[in-house]
Amino acid sequence: MLRCRDNSIYTGITNNLDKRIGAHMSGNGSKYLRGRLPVELIYKEDFSNKSSASKREIEVKKLKKKEKELLIKSANQL
């Protein structure tokens, strides 16, 4: 998950995190992020395959922002 300049949270999947964040930061990533740069990586999960990652992405996208913030906070306390 990425925190945007406007404090919104963007959720997505990739098989190369550094490359994807670079694409977002250069304006070549998601249209959603283009007007909300810069972004900061605030949370990530690793999966062994795209199917599992996609299923989790859908679950996370369904969360309300407050629930996402709790997920981020709980991960940072580990």
SEMIDO-327234 format. One record per residue (C-alpha): x, y, z; residue number from 1; residue in three letters. Coordinates in steps of 0.02 Angstrom, whole numbers, plus 32768, in hexadecimal, padded with zeros to 4 digits. Layout:
! SEMIDO-327234
ATOM;X;Y;Z;NUM;ALA $
...
***
This chain:
! SEMIDO-327234
ATOM;8000;8000;8000;1;MET $
ATOM;8039;80AE;7FD9;2;LEU $
ATOM;800B;814D;8035;3;ARG $
ATOM;7FEB;81DC;7FBD;4;CYS $
ATOM;800C;8295;7FD3;5;ARG $
ATOM;7F51;82AE;7FF7;6;ASP $
ATOM;7F5A;8226;8080;7;ASN $
ATOM;7EF6;81AA;8018;8;SER $
ATOM;7F31;80F6;8012;9;ILE $
ATOM;7F54;809C;7F6E;10;TYR $
ATOM;7F55;7FDE;7F6A;11;THR $
ATOM;7F9D;7F76;7EDD;12;GLY $
ATOM;8006;7EDE;7EB2;13;ILE $
ATOM;80AC;7EC9;7E58;14;THR $
ATOM;8137;7E4B;7E42;15;ASN $
ATOM;81BC;7ED5;7E4B;16;ASN $
ATOM;8195;7F54;7ED3;17;LEU $
ATOM;8227;7FCA;7EB4;18;ASP $
ATOM;8203;7FD2;7DF9;19;LYS $
ATOM;8149;7FF0;7E16;20;ARG $
ATOM;8164;807B;7E95;21;ILE $
ATOM;81E0;80CA;7E1B;22;GLY $
ATOM;815D;80C5;7D92;23;ALA $
ATOM;80DD;8115;7E04;24;HIS $
ATOM;8156;819D;7E3C;25;MET $
ATOM;8182;81C8;7D88;26;SER $
ATOM;80CA;81D8;7D5A;27;GLY $
ATOM;80C8;8139;7CF2;28;ASN $
ATOM;8068;80CD;7D6D;29;GLY $
ATOM;7FB3;80D6;7DA2;30;SER $
ATOM;7F49;8168;7D65;31;LYS $
ATOM;7F05;8175;7E16;32;TYR $
ATOM;7FB0;81A1;7E5A;33;LEU $
ATOM;7FE6;8220;7DD6;34;ARG $
ATOM;7F97;82B3;7E30;35;GLY $
ATOM;7FC0;8271;7EDC;36;ARG $
ATOM;807E;8264;7ED6;37;LEU $
ATOM;80EF;824C;7F31;38;PRO $
ATOM;80C0;81A6;7F80;39;VAL $
ATOM;810A;8146;8010;40;GLU $
ATOM;810D;8089;8027;41;LEU $
ATOM;80B0;8068;80CA;42;ILE $
ATOM;8084;7FAF;80C4;43;TYR $
ATOM;80AC;7F13;8061;44;LYS $
ATOM;808B;7E5A;8064;45;GLU $
ATOM;80E9;7DD4;8004;46;ASP $
ATOM;8096;7D45;7FA6;47;PHE $
ATOM;80DB;7CB1;7F47;48;SER $
ATOM;8066;7CC5;7EB2;49;ASN $
ATOM;7FFD;7D45;7E56;50;LYS $
ATOM;7F59;7CEF;7E7E;51;SER $
ATOM;7F72;7CFD;7F3A;52;SER $
ATOM;7FAC;7DB1;7F29;53;ALA $
ATOM;7F14;7DE0;7EC0;54;SER $
ATOM;7E9C;7D91;7F3D;55;LYS $
ATOM;7EEC;7DF0;7FCC;56;ARG $
ATOM;7EEB;7E92;7F68;57;GLU $
ATOM;7E2F;7E81;7F52;58;ILE $
ATOM;7E18;7E63;800C;59;GLU $
ATOM;7E80;7EFB;803B;60;VAL $
ATOM;7E2A;7F6C;7FBC;61;LYS $
ATOM;7D83;7F41;800C;62;LYS $
ATOM;7DBF;7F80;80B6;63;LEU $
ATOM;7D8C;802C;80F1;64;LYS $
ATOM;7E19;80A8;8105;65;LYS $
ATOM;7E12;809A;81C3;66;LYS $
ATOM;7E26;7FDC;81B4;67;GLU $
ATOM;7EBB;7FF3;8140;68;LYS $
ATOM;7F0A;806A;81BD;69;GLU $
ATOM;7EF5;7FE6;8246;70;LEU $
ATOM;7F45;7F62;81D6;71;LEU $
ATOM;7FD9;7FD6;81B5;72;ILE $
ATOM;7FE9;8002;826D;73;LYS $
ATOM;7FE5;7F4C;82A5;74;SER $
ATOM;806D;7F1D;8228;75;ALA $
ATOM;80DC;7FAB;8263;76;ASN $
ATOM;80CF;7F70;8318;77;GLN $
ATOM;8116;7EC4;82F2;78;LEU $
***
